[in-house]
Amino acid sequence: MSLEQNRKITPFLTFNREQWAALRKSVPLKLTEQDLKPLLGFNEELSLEEVRTIYLPLARLINYYIEENLKRQAVLHKFLGVEAPKVPYIISIAGSVSVGKSTSARILQALLSHYPHDRKVDLITTDGFLYPLATLQEKQLLKRKGFPESYDIHRLVQFVADIKSGKREVKAPIYSHLTYDIIPNEFNIVDQPDIVILEGLNVLQSGMNYPSSPHNVFVSDFVDFSIYVDADEALLKEWYIYRFLKFRRSAFSDPNSYFHHYSRLSEEEAIHTASTIWDEINGLNLKQNILPSRERANLILEKGHNHEIQTVKLRK
């Protein structure tokens, strides 16, 4: 087999923006500019055109998958002769720090909540399953926050297993980006929604990332459809530094912020600090743990400048 032939072997179908946008068909856009603003991340300015081009075709595709999933469940329960419990359809969204996966998750939540009919769609971030700050300090893992070992993976897997089994009122811990810690005794309650969107760095990771895990079942084993939001690392670092500078002028200025001391940095110092954090923590985690999970996704959204999706890759 020639090198050229080998390059063509891929488990994905690849679409440019125009090709993907054509797959929207008749899916209506119910969001307005006013609806979109609160869904955007701190350093993103996506337009309704991006929603039309990328997210409406994606909502259409996912809706087809959900319909087929419901039919498959009905067949299984008919075969087993048991009453079918209400089991949420789980969508995971992975990607690097600063890539905008939270924005993708919120836009998808807004669209799927009303297409093709009203549905209950819960959005949960895996940040809530990080170990508390005191535990990270005790384990000397502060500089490894976001790495696999900084998560209570057993609790996270149990959470996903519970909601996938149809259990009522499953609790998800809440993480505060202000205090950089888990909020004590506060939870999001997941009570048999139609869809759960699970967003985080680690939702596609497997046993390779958690070699010391006491079990061999992971979050990805319970996910019905997985998305990886991708971008070149140079762009990711640029977006991270830009976000850090914006936080320095806003959230970091809050005396209650864990990062309040960064608000006193000069712009030059802030750029150097953010660049160092990226190189020593976020960039390292991307290369070691996050990026290797990309090819496990059902769909890859590849971003270019200005956070616009340039290419969509769909698993065959």
Salt bridges, closest charged atoms under 4 A:
GLU4 OE1 - ARG7 NH1 3.61
GLU44 OE2 - LYS303 NZ 3.23
GLU44 OE2 - HIS307 ND1 3.35
GLU49 OE1 - ARG52 NH1 3.25
GLU50 OE1 - ARG17 NH1 2.79
GLU68 OE2 - LYS71 NZ 3.44
ASP118 OD1 - HIS114 ND1 3.03
ASP127 OD2 - HIS177 NE2 3.38
GLU149 OE2 - ARG144 NE 2.64
ASP162 OD2 - LYS167 NZ 3.78
ASP191 OD1 - ARG168 NE 2.44
ASP194 OD1 - LYS86 NZ 3.39
ASP224 OD2 - LYS164 NZ 2.44
ASP230 OD2 - ARG294 NH1 2.81
GLU233 OE2 - LYS287 NZ 3.19
ASP279 OD1 - LYS237 NZ 2.99
GLU295 OE2 - ARG294 NE 2.83
GLU302 OE2 - LYS313 NZ 3.29
